[in-house]
Amino acid sequence: MNSKSKPNIIVFFTDQQRWDTSGLHGNPLSLMENFDHYAMENTHLFNSFTCQPVCGPARASLQSGMYATRTGCYKNKIPLKQNINTLAKYLKKQGYSTGYIGKWHLGSSEPVKKEDRGGYDYWLASNLLEFTSDAYETYVYDNQNKKVFLPGYRVDAITDAAINFIKSNQKKPFFLFVSLIEPHHQNNTDDYPPPIGYREKYTGKWSPPDLDALVGSAPRHLGGYYGMVKRIDEAYGRMIDVVKSLKLFDDSAIIFTSDHGNNFRTRTREYKRSCHESSIRVPTSFIGNMFQQGGRIKELTNILDIHATILDLGKVKNTSHCDGKSIIPLVNKTSRNWENEIFIQISESELARSLRTSKWKYCISDLTSNGNDKPSSDNYTETSLYDLDADPYELNNLIGINAYDEILNDLRKKMKRKIKKIENISIKINKGQNITNPGQLGLKPDSFHRSKKKL
């Protein structure tokens, strides 16, 4: 360790990346060899989730430490309020240099006005990177909002810019947020464009069980998606090499995570915005600094806990705003009261709430809402129950089966308490459609609660 009293903090943030792209979660294609290696040698958050499976709200929550209903960014196209304190604002007060590179998605314009940048000092970013760039044509905006072309494949272009920032900011603690668009699809073509030659390597290869069963757009998209993930991991490893060569690894905490997952149109009309693991579970690790030899953490954590951990690393004292908790007590094996439940807010596809425990997934939805008309509700209907031990890829929806009434009663109470605590709303939960003799019905995923509601 050098003389710095606080570690450098680097967030390497991907977009729409499923947890099971990692070999540590069963993927056999060696897509994330760098992630897997460093996660095993450092700290791996095995059960890591978003708190809102859509881009803007998840990013607002990570920057602010608050649920989407508290930030007001409960769906895309709602800018983060300028008076909300962000990671950059908190850490600047602790003496950090701050930088943001890549996709922002929390501004009111393109390019992003200075007052909408969350307080970051150094800026090389775009509000909607998927619209200002393409796979081999990356355009972002600098501090003066001048358009800047970054050469190379987009993942490499953004990572190169991050490496330049790291090399130029070694004299004092820095906080760098590197925000990739990959492996998100290219919106204007509905494609997942990997580096040249990478799609062919992975098309027709291993597919997760949920995509095998439900298909969606996976046959068309998975090869390109995997190719993007492979290049992300290569760039991640290259950035770590630079940190190590500058002898900054012991003095730097590097966080790898994503805003949400990807269900490949198996659960909704597009790629996320559902309660399922494919939409909400992400690969996450903390490496370097105090996280070396931290081991695998099995407790359930979410993106709000990452915010709280970053502030803990930066020695920010006032964290009363945080809806999450620092994972440092888990790393130090001093935590005795970790709440092993994840609460998820869902919008746009539906107005829904989900509770994820170590064994159960429970979801409720306001069937009168289109998911865009309001941030919250006081009237929900049960739509999903999954036994994650027996059915980890959620192919058998158990809602409405009498044998699970006791489980549902308990989850219903927990959900009401969660919503009251987080949203300050007392809610009604209507029971799902009753199913008798389910063994004779040929159950299919989501068939019952979806039968009366268009996606």
Secondary structure, DSSP 4 states (H G I P E B T S, - for coil): --S-SS-EEEEEEESS--GGGSGGGT--S-TTHHHHHHHHHSEEEEEEE-SSSSHHHHHHHHHHSS-HHHHS--STT-PPPTTS--HHHHHHTTT-EEEEEEE----SSSSPPGGGSTT-SEEEEETTHHHH-BTTBEEEE-TT--EEEE-SSHHHHHHHHHHHHHHH--SS-EEEEEE--TTS-BTTTTB---STTHHHHHTTS---HHHHHH-TTHHHHHHHHHHHHHHHHHHHHHHHHHHHHTT-GGGEEEEEEES----TTSSSSSS--SSSHHHHB--EEEESGGGTT-EEEEEEEEHHHHHHHHHHHTT----TT-SS--SHHHHTT--S-----EEEEE-SS-EEEEEE-SSEEEEEEETT--SSS-S--SEEEEEEEEETTT-TT--S--TTBGGGHHHHHHHHHHHHHHHHHHH----EEEPPPPBSSGGGS---TTHHHHTTS--
